[in-house]
Amino acid sequence: MAIEHVTDQNFGQETAEGLVLADFWAPWCGPCKMIAPLLEEIDGEMEDKVQIVKLDVDENQETAGKFGVMSIPTLLLFKDGKVVDQVIGFQPKEALVDLINKHAS
């Protein structure tokens, strides 16, 4: 399953079921560009455990505001529509895998 780009309009629908890692990012953000290939790798390796979505905070300020996103990248991990974990800033791949595994069941 490929990483899906979501918007204010479909964010709630896309994070409602299962385990979903939401990447709040912007095209001009250096750390966001650094974490993107790691998320692509994780998506390919863990697609049976987690869905990954990306939300451009410049174009979708309503959702970013709703979740209090002040710094990017911010990664929110949703389980059945509820935020169960959060990390802010660049993270190594191992930390992201551990985060997902912690909540996968």
HELIX and SHEET records of a PDB file:
HELIX    1   1 PHE A   11  GLU A   14  1                                   4    
HELIX    2   2 GLY A   30  MET A   46  1                                  17    
HELIX    3   3 GLN A   61  LYS A   66  1                                   6    
HELIX    4   4 LYS A   93  HIS A  103  1                                  11    
SHEET    1   A 5 GLU A   4  VAL A   6  0                                        
SHEET    2   A 5 GLN A  51  ASP A  56  1                                        
SHEET    3   A 5 LEU A  19  TRP A  25  1                                        
SHEET    4   A 5 THR A  74  LYS A  79 -1                                        
SHEET    5   A 5 LYS A  82  ILE A  88 -1                                        
END                                                                             
